[in-house]
Amino acid sequence: MDLSSLAVVSSTALILNLGAGRLRAVSPKFSFRWFLYIHLPVLAIFPLRQWFGLGPWAIPLLIAVSFAGQVIGGRIHHNTR
């Protein structure tokens, strides 16, 4: 297990989901854009995880980090209004 690779992928997942969470917060719930903003970061995180050679064991952590990024991004949007 390479912790530096895990840190890079986790940080990227968090940053991507912070932005997506802000965008999701202004979209109508369950709309196409809402689902897009939740799932679009996965298209970047999955190949990045593969490229860094992180196995399936990293998936639960990346899901948790992505969820946290979505929640924090939504709260950032609501606090800046």
N, C-alpha and C positions, 0 to 999 in steps of 0.2 A: 504494500500500500504506500503510495507516494502522497504525502500530505500536502506538498506544494501544488500538485496537480489538482487535488481535491479542493484546495483553497481557491485556485484560479477559477475552476468551474463553478464552485459555489458562489463566489463573488460575482461572477458574470450572471448567474441565474438570479441573484438578488437584485442586481442593478437593472437587468432587463425587466424583471417583474415589478420593480418600483415604478418605472415608466408606464408599463402596461396597466398597472393597478390604478394609476392616476387617470388614464384614458378610460378604463372600465368604469370608474366612479361616475363619469358623466354620461355614460351610455345607458339607454333604457334596459332594465333588467331582462335577461333572457333574449335579447335581440341578437341579431347576427354579429354585430360589432362587439357586444358584450362577450359572446363565446370566442370571438376572434382574439380579443385582448387577453383572455385567459389562456388560450391554447397556442397562440403565435410564438411566445418565447420558447416553447418546447422544440420548435423547428430549429432553433439555434443551440439549445442546450444538449439535445440528443447527439448531434454529430460532434459537438465539442467533447462530450463525455467519451465518445468512441475514440476520438483523436488522441485524447490524453490517456487512453487505456484503462479507464475506470470501469470496473465490472458492475454487474447488477447489484452488488452490495451498496453502491453509492446512490441508487435510485431513491430509496426512502428519504435520505438526507436531502437530496436535491428537490424532492417534492415538498418537504417541509420548508426549505429555504425559499422556494418559489411561492408557496402559500403565504409565508411571512412577507415577502416582497409585495404581493398583491394587496394584502391587508394594510401594510404600512403605506404603500403608494396611495391607496384609497383614503387613508386618514390624512395624508399630507394634502391631498386635494381639498378635502373638507375643511381642514384647518387654515388653508390659504384663501378661502373665499371670504 
